[in-house]
Amino acid sequence: MAGSFIRVQCPDCENEQTLFEKAASEVTCAVCGTTLASPTGGKAEIEGEVLEVVEQR
C-alpha cells in the first residue's frame, strides 16, 4: 500500500493533525470537528493546509 502520512492544519481552529493521505473514511479535527479529509477512492480531498509530509512510503 503506497501512500504518505501528512500533517494538516485545521482551517477553523488551526489544530495540527497527522493523517493518511489516502484516507478511506472522513477525517475530522479532534478539537472542533471540522472535516479535514474526505475519501475519493484514491488520495483523499484535503480541506486544511498540508504543512508537511511526515512519512513517505
mmCIF file as Biopython writes it, N, C-alpha, C and O atoms, coordinates in Angstrom:
data_model
#
loop_
_atom_site.group_PDB
_atom_site.id
_atom_site.type_symbol
_atom_site.label_atom_id
_atom_site.label_alt_id
_atom_site.label_comp_id
_atom_site.label_asym_id
_atom_site.label_entity_id
_atom_site.label_seq_id
_atom_site.pdbx_PDB_ins_code
_atom_site.Cartn_x
_atom_site.Cartn_y
_atom_site.Cartn_z
_atom_site.occupancy
_atom_site.B_iso_or_equiv
_atom_site.auth_seq_id
_atom_site.auth_asym_id
_atom_site.pdbx_PDB_model_num
ATOM 1   N N  . MET A ? 1  ? 0.848   -1.177 0.000  1.0 0.0 1  A 1 
ATOM 2   C CA . MET A ? 1  ? 0.000   0.000  0.000  1.0 0.0 1  A 1 
ATOM 3   C C  . MET A ? 1  ? 0.891   1.237  0.000  1.0 0.0 1  A 1 
ATOM 4   O O  . MET A ? 1  ? 1.558   1.531  0.991  1.0 0.0 1  A 1 
ATOM 5   N N  . ALA A ? 2  ? 0.896   1.946  -1.102 1.0 0.0 2  A 1 
ATOM 6   C CA . ALA A ? 2  ? 1.696   3.158  -1.207 1.0 0.0 2  A 1 
ATOM 7   C C  . ALA A ? 2  ? 0.878   4.347  -0.737 1.0 0.0 2  A 1 
ATOM 8   O O  . ALA A ? 2  ? -0.326  4.423  -0.984 1.0 0.0 2  A 1 
ATOM 9   N N  . GLY A ? 3  ? 1.526   5.253  -0.073 1.0 0.0 3  A 1 
ATOM 10  C CA . GLY A ? 3  ? 0.874   6.453  0.420  1.0 0.0 3  A 1 
ATOM 11  C C  . GLY A ? 3  ? 1.728   7.104  1.479  1.0 0.0 3  A 1 
ATOM 12  O O  . GLY A ? 3  ? 2.721   6.531  1.926  1.0 0.0 3  A 1 
ATOM 13  N N  . SER A ? 4  ? 1.351   8.286  1.878  1.0 0.0 4  A 1 
ATOM 14  C CA . SER A ? 4  ? 2.124   9.044  2.853  1.0 0.0 4  A 1 
ATOM 15  C C  . SER A ? 4  ? 1.242   9.521  3.995  1.0 0.0 4  A 1 
ATOM 16  O O  . SER A ? 4  ? 0.031   9.681  3.843  1.0 0.0 4  A 1 
ATOM 17  N N  . PHE A ? 5  ? 1.868   9.742  5.133  1.0 0.0 5  A 1 
ATOM 18  C CA . PHE A ? 5  ? 1.203   10.415 6.235  1.0 0.0 5  A 1 
ATOM 19  C C  . PHE A ? 5  ? 1.541   11.895 6.111  1.0 0.0 5  A 1 
ATOM 20  O O  . PHE A ? 5  ? 2.690   12.255 5.853  1.0 0.0 5  A 1 
ATOM 21  N N  . ILE A ? 6  ? 0.539   12.749 6.295  1.0 0.0 6  A 1 
ATOM 22  C CA . ILE A ? 6  ? 0.744   14.186 6.162  1.0 0.0 6  A 1 
ATOM 23  C C  . ILE A ? 6  ? 0.254   14.898 7.410  1.0 0.0 6  A 1 
ATOM 24  O O  . ILE A ? 6  ? -0.637  14.410 8.106  1.0 0.0 6  A 1 
ATOM 25  N N  . ARG A ? 7  ? 0.839   16.050 7.688  1.0 0.0 7  A 1 
ATOM 26  C CA . ARG A ? 7  ? 0.404   16.884 8.812  1.0 0.0 7  A 1 
ATOM 27  C C  . ARG A ? 7  ? -0.446  18.000 8.219  1.0 0.0 7  A 1 
ATOM 28  O O  . ARG A ? 7  ? 0.005   18.733 7.339  1.0 0.0 7  A 1 
ATOM 29  N N  . VAL A ? 8  ? -1.668  18.122 8.701  1.0 0.0 8  A 1 
ATOM 30  C CA . VAL A ? 8  ? -2.635  19.071 8.162  1.0 0.0 8  A 1 
ATOM 31  C C  . VAL A ? 8  ? -3.061  20.038 9.264  1.0 0.0 8  A 1 
ATOM 32  O O  . VAL A ? 8  ? -3.232  19.644 10.417 1.0 0.0 8  A 1 
ATOM 33  N N  . GLN A ? 9  ? -3.229  21.315 8.892  1.0 0.0 9  A 1 
ATOM 34  C CA . GLN A ? 9  ? -3.705  22.315 9.847  1.0 0.0 9  A 1 
ATOM 35  C C  . GLN A ? 9  ? -5.188  22.575 9.597  1.0 0.0 9  A 1 
ATOM 36  O O  . GLN A ? 9  ? -5.598  22.815 8.461  1.0 0.0 9  A 1 
ATOM 37  N N  . CYS A ? 10 ? -5.980  22.525 10.646 1.0 0.0 10 A 1 
ATOM 38  C CA . CYS A ? 10 ? -7.415  22.768 10.553 1.0 0.0 10 A 1 
ATOM 39  C C  . CYS A ? 10 ? -7.666  24.217 10.134 1.0 0.0 10 A 1 
ATOM 40  O O  . CYS A ? 10 ? -7.065  25.131 10.700 1.0 0.0 10 A 1 
ATOM 41  N N  . PRO A ? 11 ? -8.550  24.445 9.146  1.0 0.0 11 A 1 
ATOM 42  C CA . PRO A ? 11 ? -8.824  25.814 8.701  1.0 0.0 11 A 1 
ATOM 43  C C  . PRO A ? 11 ? -9.611  26.635 9.723  1.0 0.0 11 A 1 
ATOM 44  O O  . PRO A ? 11 ? -9.604  27.863 9.649  1.0 0.0 11 A 1 
ATOM 45  N N  . ASP A ? 12 ? -10.290 25.986 10.675 1.0 0.0 12 A 1 
ATOM 46  C CA . ASP A ? 12 ? -11.098 26.712 11.655 1.0 0.0 12 A 1 
ATOM 47  C C  . ASP A ? 12 ? -10.351 27.025 12.954 1.0 0.0 12 A 1 
ATOM 48  O O  . ASP A ? 12 ? -10.336 28.172 13.400 1.0 0.0 12 A 1 
ATOM 49  N N  . CYS A ? 13 ? -9.729  26.000 13.563 1.0 0.0 13 A 1 
ATOM 50  C CA . CYS A ? 13 ? -9.111  26.206 14.883 1.0 0.0 13 A 1 
ATOM 51  C C  . CYS A ? 13 ? -7.582  26.151 14.854 1.0 0.0 13 A 1 
ATOM 52  O O  . CYS A ? 13 ? -6.942  26.346 15.886 1.0 0.0 13 A 1 
ATOM 53  N N  . GLU A ? 14 ? -6.991  25.888 13.687 1.0 0.0 14 A 1 
ATOM 54  C CA . GLU A ? 14 ? -5.545  25.825 13.488 1.0 0.0 14 A 1 
ATOM 55  C C  . GLU A ? 14 ? -4.858  24.675 14.220 1.0 0.0 14 A 1 
ATOM 56  O O  . GLU A ? 14 ? -3.635  24.678 14.365 1.0 0.0 14 A 1 
ATOM 57  N N  . ASN A ? 15 ? -5.630  23.694 14.682 1.0 0.0 15 A 1 
ATOM 58  C CA . ASN A ? 15 ? -5.056  22.493 15.274 1.0 0.0 15 A 1 
ATOM 59  C C  . ASN A ? 15 ? -4.288  21.730 14.194 1.0 0.0 15 A 1 
ATOM 60  O O  . ASN A ? 15 ? -4.739  21.670 13.050 1.0 0.0 15 A 1 
ATOM 61  N N  . GLU A ? 16 ? -3.141  21.148 14.535 1.0 0.0 16 A 1 
ATOM 62  C CA . GLU A ? 16 ? -2.375  20.349 13.594 1.0 0.0 16 A 1 
ATOM 63  C C  . GLU A ? 16 ? -2.623  18.876 13.878 1.0 0.0 16 A 1 
ATOM 64  O O  . GLU A ? 16 ? -2.568  18.437 15.027 1.0 0.0 16 A 1 
ATOM 65  N N  . GLN A ? 17 ? -2.898  18.113 12.816 1.0 0.0 17 A 1 
ATOM 66  C CA . GLN A ? 17 ? -3.236  16.709 12.963 1.0 0.0 17 A 1 
ATOM 67  C C  . GLN A ? 17 ? -2.566  15.911 11.855 1.0 0.0 17 A 1 
ATOM 68  O O  . GLN A ? 17 ? -2.466  16.379 10.721 1.0 0.0 17 A 1 
ATOM 69  N N  . THR A ? 18 ? -2.109  14.707 12.180 1.0 0.0 18 A 1 
ATOM 70  C CA . THR A ? 18 ? -1.475  13.828 11.199 1.0 0.0 18 A 1 
ATOM 71  C C  . THR A ? 18 ? -2.505  12.830 10.692 1.0 0.0 18 A 1 
ATOM 72  O O  . THR A ? 18 ? -3.239  12.229 11.477 1.0 0.0 18 A 1 
ATOM 73  N N  . LEU A ? 19 ? -2.556  12.658 9.365  1.0 0.0 19 A 1 
ATOM 74  C CA . LEU A ? 19 ? -3.493  11.708 8.779  1.0 0.0 19 A 1 
ATOM 75  C C  . LEU A ? 19 ? -2.889  11.070 7.534  1.0 0.0 19 A 1 
ATOM 76  O O  . LEU A ? 19 ? -1.885  11.543 7.002  1.0 0.0 19 A 1 
ATOM 77  N N  . PHE A ? 20 ? -3.516  9.991  7.082  1.0 0.0 20 A 1 
ATOM 78  C CA . PHE A ? 20 ? -3.059  9.269  5.908  1.0 0.0 20 A 1 
ATOM 79  C C  . PHE A ? 20 ? -3.649  9.940  4.678  1.0 0.0 20 A 1 
ATOM 80  O O  . PHE A ? 20 ? -4.848  10.216 4.640  1.0 0.0 20 A 1 
ATOM 81  N N  . GLU A ? 21 ? -2.810  10.209 3.657  1.0 0.0 21 A 1 
ATOM 82  C CA . GLU A ? 21 ? -3.281  10.965 2.501  1.0 0.0 21 A 1 
ATOM 83  C C  . GLU A ? 21 ? -4.306  10.208 1.660  1.0 0.0 21 A 1 
ATOM 84  O O  . GLU A ? 21 ? -5.008  10.815 0.852  1.0 0.0 21 A 1 
ATOM 85  N N  . LYS A ? 22 ? -4.400  8.880  1.843  1.0 0.0 22 A 1 
ATOM 86  C CA . LYS A ? 22 ? -5.397  8.081  1.120  1.0 0.0 22 A 1 
ATOM 87  C C  . LYS A ? 22 ? -6.459  7.583  2.091  1.0 0.0 22 A 1 
ATOM 88  O O  . LYS A ? 22 ? -6.781  6.395  2.106  1.0 0.0 22 A 1 
ATOM 89  N N  . ALA A ? 23 ? -6.994  8.473  2.889  1.0 0.0 23 A 1 
ATOM 90  C CA . ALA A ? 23 ? -7.986  8.122  3.901  1.0 0.0 23 A 1 
ATOM 91  C C  . ALA A ? 23 ? -9.210  7.473  3.265  1.0 0.0 23 A 1 
ATOM 92  O O  . ALA A ? 23 ? -9.737  7.978  2.274  1.0 0.0 23 A 1 
ATOM 93  N N  . ALA A ? 24 ? -9.664  6.356  3.831  1.0 0.0 24 A 1 
ATOM 94  C CA . ALA A ? 24 ? -10.813 5.621  3.311  1.0 0.0 24 A 1 
ATOM 95  C C  . ALA A ? 24 ? -12.120 6.066  3.962  1.0 0.0 24 A 1 
ATOM 96  O O  . ALA A ? 24 ? -13.202 5.668  3.531  1.0 0.0 24 A 1 
ATOM 97  N N  . SER A ? 25 ? -12.016 6.884  4.988  1.0 0.0 25 A 1 
ATOM 98  C CA . SER A ? 25 ? -13.212 7.417  5.636  1.0 0.0 25 A 1 
ATOM 99  C C  . SER A ? 25 ? -12.967 8.892  5.948  1.0 0.0 25 A 1 
ATOM 100 O O  . SER A ? 25 ? -11.831 9.364  5.913  1.0 0.0 25 A 1 
ATOM 101 N N  . GLU A ? 26 ? -14.032 9.601  6.249  1.0 0.0 26 A 1 
ATOM 102 C CA . GLU A ? 26 ? -13.923 11.021 6.538  1.0 0.0 26 A 1 
ATOM 103 C C  . GLU A ? 26 ? -13.090 11.229 7.812  1.0 0.0 26 A 1 
ATOM 104 O O  . GLU A ? 26 ? -13.281 10.529 8.806  1.0 0.0 26 A 1 
ATOM 105 N N  . VAL A ? 27 ? -12.171 12.193 7.769  1.0 0.0 27 A 1 
ATOM 106 C CA . VAL A ? 27 ? -11.335 12.512 8.927  1.0 0.0 27 A 1 
ATOM 107 C C  . VAL A ? 27 ? -11.745 13.890 9.423  1.0 0.0 27 A 1 
ATOM 108 O O  . VAL A ? 27 ? -11.784 14.852 8.656  1.0 0.0 27 A 1 
ATOM 109 N N  . THR A ? 28 ? -12.053 13.977 10.724 1.0 0.0 28 A 1 
ATOM 110 C CA . THR A ? 28 ? -12.455 15.251 11.308 1.0 0.0 28 A 1 
ATOM 111 C C  . THR A ? 28 ? -11.411 15.731 12.309 1.0 0.0 28 A 1 
ATOM 112 O O  . THR A ? 28 ? -10.636 14.938 12.844 1.0 0.0 28 A 1 
ATOM 113 N N  . CYS A ? 29 ? -11.401 17.031 12.554 1.0 0.0 29 A 1 
ATOM 114 C CA . CYS A ? 29 ? -10.490 17.635 13.528 1.0 0.0 29 A 1 
ATOM 115 C C  . CYS A ? 29 ? -10.842 17.119 14.916 1.0 0.0 29 A 1 
ATOM 116 O O  . CYS A ? 29 ? -12.014 17.073 15.289 1.0 0.0 29 A 1 
ATOM 117 N N  . ALA A ? 30 ? -9.829  16.735 15.673 1.0 0.0 30 A 1 
ATOM 118 C CA . ALA A ? 30 ? -10.043 16.209 17.027 1.0 0.0 30 A 1 
ATOM 119 C C  . ALA A ? 30 ? -10.488 17.297 18.004 1.0 0.0 30 A 1 
ATOM 120 O O  . ALA A ? 30 ? -11.034 16.989 19.063 1.0 0.0 30 A 1 
ATOM 121 N N  . VAL A ? 31 ? -10.261 18.565 17.659 1.0 0.0 31 A 1 
ATOM 122 C CA . VAL A ? 31 ? -10.608 19.661 18.558 1.0 0.0 31 A 1 
ATOM 123 C C  . VAL A ? 31 ? -11.999 20.228 18.269 1.0 0.0 31 A 1 
ATOM 124 O O  . VAL A ? 31 ? -12.825 20.331 19.176 1.0 0.0 31 A 1 
ATOM 125 N N  . CYS A ? 32 ? -12.263 20.598 17.008 1.0 0.0 32 A 1 
ATOM 126 C CA . CYS A ? 32 ? -13.516 21.287 16.694 1.0 0.0 32 A 1 
ATOM 127 C C  . CYS A ? 32 ? -14.484 20.488 15.825 1.0 0.0 32 A 1 
ATOM 128 O O  . CYS A ? 32 ? -15.637 20.891 15.670 1.0 0.0 32 A 1 
ATOM 129 N N  . GLY A ? 33 ? -14.043 19.360 15.252 1.0 0.0 33 A 1 
ATOM 130 C CA . GLY A ? 33 ? -14.924 18.517 14.471 1.0 0.0 33 A 1 
ATOM 131 C C  . GLY A ? 33 ? -15.058 18.878 12.998 1.0 0.0 33 A 1 
ATOM 132 O O  . GLY A ? 33 ? -15.845 18.254 12.286 1.0 0.0 33 A 1 
ATOM 133 N N  . THR A ? 34 ? -14.313 19.866 12.524 1.0 0.0 34 A 1 
ATOM 134 C CA . THR A ? 34 ? -14.340 20.243 11.115 1.0 0.0 34 A 1 
ATOM 135 C C  . THR A ? 34 ? -13.766 19.114 10.265 1.0 0.0 34 A 1 
ATOM 136 O O  . THR A ? 34 ? -12.812 18.456 10.681 1.0 0.0 34 A 1 
ATOM 137 N N  . THR A ? 35 ? -14.327 18.880 9.092  1.0 0.0 35 A 1 
ATOM 138 C CA . THR A ? 35 ? -13.833 17.846 8.184  1.0 0.0 35 A 1 
ATOM 139 C C  . THR A ? 35 ? -12.482 18.266 7.617  1.0 0.0 35 A 1 
ATOM 140 O O  . THR A ? 35 ? -12.358 19.336 7.022  1.0 0.0 35 A 1 
ATOM 141 N N  . LEU A ? 36 ? -11.469 17.421 7.803  1.0 0.0 36 A 1 
ATOM 142 C CA . LEU A ? 36 ? -10.128 17.687 7.281  1.0 0.0 36 A 1 
ATOM 143 C C  . LEU A ? 36 ? -9.863  16.942 5.985  1.0 0.0 36 A 1 
ATOM 144 O O  . LEU A ? 36 ? -9.120  17.430 5.134  1.0 0.0 36 A 1 
ATOM 145 N N  . ALA A ? 37 ? -10.462 15.759 5.822  1.0 0.0 37 A 1 
ATOM 146 C CA . ALA A ? 37 ? -10.237 14.964 4.615  1.0 0.0 37 A 1 
ATOM 147 C C  . ALA A ? 37 ? -11.481 14.146 4.299  1.0 0.0 37 A 1 
ATOM 148 O O  . ALA A ? 37 ? -12.137 13.601 5.187  1.0 0.0 37 A 1 
ATOM 149 N N  . SER A ? 38 ? -11.785 14.076 3.005  1.0 0.0 38 A 1 
ATOM 150 C CA . SER A ? 38 ? -12.917 13.280 2.533  1.0 0.0 38 A 1 
ATOM 151 C C  . SER A ? 38 ? -12.400 12.252 1.540  1.0 0.0 38 A 1 
ATOM 152 O O  . SER A ? 38 ? -11.580 12.592 0.687  1.0 0.0 38 A 1 
ATOM 153 N N  . PRO A ? 39 ? -12.857 10.995 1.623  1.0 0.0 39 A 1 
ATOM 154 C CA . PRO A ? 39 ? -12.381 9.956  0.712  1.0 0.0 39 A 1 
ATOM 155 C C  . PRO A ? 39 ? -12.873 10.192 -0.717 1.0 0.0 39 A 1 
ATOM 156 O O  . PRO A ? 39 ? -13.973 10.702 -0.934 1.0 0.0 39 A 1 
ATOM 157 N N  . THR A ? 40 ? -12.029 9.807  -1.696 1.0 0.0 40 A 1 
ATOM 158 C CA . THR A ? 40 ? -12.400 9.957  -3.105 1.0 0.0 40 A 1 
ATOM 159 C C  . THR A ? 40 ? -12.188 8.672  -3.888 1.0 0.0 40 A 1 
ATOM 160 O O  . THR A ? 40 ? -12.499 8.622  -5.078 1.0 0.0 40 A 1 
ATOM 161 N N  . GLY A ? 41 ? -11.673 7.646  -3.255 1.0 0.0 41 A 1 
ATOM 162 C CA . GLY A ? 41 ? -11.341 6.409  -3.939 1.0 0.0 41 A 1 
ATOM 163 C C  . GLY A ? 41 ? -9.855  6.304  -4.223 1.0 0.0 41 A 1 
ATOM 164 O O  . GLY A ? 41 ? -9.367  5.224  -4.558 1.0 0.0 41 A 1 
ATOM 165 N N  . GLY A ? 42 ? -9.140  7.383  -4.098 1.0 0.0 42 A 1 
ATOM 166 C CA . GLY A ? 42 ? -7.684  7.435  -4.259 1.0 0.0 42 A 1 
ATOM 167 C C  . GLY A ? 42 ? -7.153  8.308  -3.145 1.0 0.0 42 A 1 
ATOM 168 O O  . GLY A ? 42 ? -7.412  8.053  -1.969 1.0 0.0 42 A 1 
ATOM 169 N N  . LYS A ? 43 ? -6.402  9.348  -3.514 1.0 0.0 43 A 1 
ATOM 170 C CA . LYS A ? 43 ? -5.966  10.304 -2.499 1.0 0.0 43 A 1 
ATOM 171 C C  . LYS A ? 43 ? -7.173  11.070 -1.992 1.0 0.0 43 A 1 
ATOM 172 O O  . LYS A ? 43 ? -8.051  11.448 -2.767 1.0 0.0 43 A 1 
ATOM 173 N N  . ALA A ? 44 ? -7.211  11.297 -0.686 1.0 0.0 44 A 1 
ATOM 174 C CA . ALA A ? 44 ? -8.334  12.000 -0.082 1.0 0.0 44 A 1 
ATOM 175 C C  . ALA A ? 44 ? -8.314  13.476 -0.479 1.0 0.0 44 A 1 
ATOM 176 O O  . ALA A ? 44 ? -7.261  14.041 -0.775 1.0 0.0 44 A 1 
ATOM 177 N N  . GLU A ? 45 ? -9.491  14.082 -0.480 1.0 0.0 45 A 1 
ATOM 178 C CA . GLU A ? 45 ? -9.593  15.521 -0.721 1.0 0.0 45 A 1 
ATOM 179 C C  . GLU A ? 45 ? -9.321  16.204 0.613  1.0 0.0 45 A 1 
ATOM 180 O O  . GLU A ? 45 ? -10.100 16.072 1.556  1.0 0.0 45 A 1 
ATOM 181 N N  . ILE A ? 46 ? -8.210  16.937 0.688  1.0 0.0 46 A 1 
ATOM 182 C CA . ILE A ? 46 ? -7.777  17.584 1.932  1.0 0.0 46 A 1 
ATOM 183 C C  . ILE A ? 46 ? -8.395  18.973 2.027  1.0 0.0 46 A 1 
ATOM 184 O O  . ILE A ? 46 ? -8.268  19.774 1.102  1.0 0.0 46 A 1 
ATOM 185 N N  . GLU A ? 47 ? -9.069  19.263 3.148  1.0 0.0 47 A 1 
ATOM 186 C CA . GLU A ? 47 ? -9.732  20.552 3.340  1.0 0.0 47 A 1 
ATOM 187 C C  . GLU A ? 47 ? -8.817  21.586 3.998  1.0 0.0 47 A 1 
ATOM 188 O O  . GLU A ? 47 ? -8.946  22.782 3.736  1.0 0.0 47 A 1 
ATOM 189 N N  . GLY A ? 48 ? -7.897  21.133 4.848  1.0 0.0 48 A 1 
ATOM 190 C CA . GLY A ? 48 ? -7.000  22.053 5.538  1.0 0.0 48 A 1 
ATOM 191 C C  . GLY A ? 48 ? -5.718  22.260 4.761  1.0 0.0 48 A 1 
ATOM 192 O O  . GLY A ? 48 ? -5.567  21.757 3.648  1.0 0.0 48 A 1 
ATOM 193 N N  . GLU A ? 49 ? -4.798  23.000 5.349  1.0 0.0 49 A 1 
ATOM 194 C CA . GLU A ? 49 ? -3.494  23.258 4.737  1.0 0.0 49 A 1 
ATOM 195 C C  . GLU A ? 49 ? -2.522  22.122 5.068  1.0 0.0 49 A 1 
ATOM 196 O O  . GLU A ? 49 ? -2.344  21.777 6.236  1.0 0.0 49 A 1 
ATOM 197 N N  . VAL A ? 50 ? -1.897  21.546 4.042  1.0 0.0 50 A 1 
ATOM 198 C CA . VAL A ? 50 ? -0.897  20.499 4.248  1.0 0.0 50 A 1 
ATOM 199 C C  . VAL A ? 50 ? 0.400   21.187 4.661  1.0 0.0 50 A 1 
ATOM 200 O O  . VAL A ? 50 ? 0.957   21.979 3.901  1.0 0.0 50 A 1 
ATOM 201 N N  . LEU A ? 51 ? 0.880   20.883 5.867  1.0 0.0 51 A 1 
ATOM 202 C CA . LEU A ? 51 ? 2.085   21.517 6.390  1.0 0.0 51 A 1 
ATOM 203 C C  . LEU A ? 51 ? 3.342   20.768 6.004  1.0 0.0 51 A 1 
ATOM 204 O O  . LEU A ? 51 ? 4.358   21.386 5.685  1.0 0.0 51 A 1 
ATOM 205 N N  . GLU A ? 52 ? 3.288   19.423 6.028  1.0 0.0 52 A 1 
ATOM 206 C CA . GLU A ? 52 ? 4.455   18.627 5.660  1.0 0.0 52 A 1 
ATOM 207 C C  . GLU A ? 52 ? 4.072   17.170 5.449  1.0 0.0 52 A 1 
ATOM 208 O O  . GLU A ? 52 ? 3.032   16.703 5.913  1.0 0.0 52 A 1 
ATOM 209 N N  . VAL A ? 53 ? 4.935   16.475 4.742  1.0 0.0 53 A 1 
ATOM 210 C CA . VAL A ? 53 ? 4.818   15.022 4.598  1.0 0.0 53 A 1 
ATOM 211 C C  . VAL A ? 53 ? 5.637   14.428 5.736  1.0 0.0 53 A 1 
ATOM 212 O O  . VAL A ? 53 ? 6.853   14.610 5.796  1.0 0.0 53 A 1 
ATOM 213 N N  . VAL A ? 54 ? 4.963   13.715 6.642  1.0 0.0 54 A 1 
ATOM 214 C CA . VAL A ? 54 ? 5.619   13.187 7.841  1.0 0.0 54 A 1 
ATOM 215 C C  . VAL A ? 54 ? 6.388   11.909 7.520  1.0 0.0 54 A 1 
ATOM 216 O O  . VAL A ? 54 ? 7.543   11.763 7.919  1.0 0.0 54 A 1 
ATOM 217 N N  . GLU A ? 55 ? 5.755   10.983 6.801  1.0 0.0 55 A 1 
ATOM 218 C CA . GLU A ? 55 ? 6.400   9.714  6.457  1.0 0.0 55 A 1 
ATOM 219 C C  . GLU A ? 55 ? 5.930   9.317  5.073  1.0 0.0 55 A 1 
ATOM 220 O O  . GLU A ? 55 ? 4.732   9.280  4.794  1.0 0.0 55 A 1 
ATOM 221 N N  . GLN A ? 56 ? 6.877   9.025  4.223  1.0 0.0 56 A 1 
ATOM 222 C CA . GLN A ? 56 ? 6.548   8.658  2.854  1.0 0.0 56 A 1 
ATOM 223 C C  . GLN A ? 56 ? 6.832   7.186  2.628  1.0 0.0 56 A 1 
ATOM 224 O O  . GLN A ? 56 ? 7.899   6.704  3.008  1.0 0.0 56 A 1 
ATOM 225 N N  . ARG A ? 57 ? 5.917   6.471  2.028  1.0 0.0 57 A 1 
ATOM 226 C CA . ARG A ? 57 ? 6.066   5.040  1.760  1.0 0.0 57 A 1 
ATOM 227 C C  . ARG A ? 57 ? 6.056   4.792  0.283  1.0 0.0 57 A 1 
ATOM 228 O O  . ARG A ? 57 ? 6.170   3.646  -0.152 1.0 0.0 57 A 1 
#
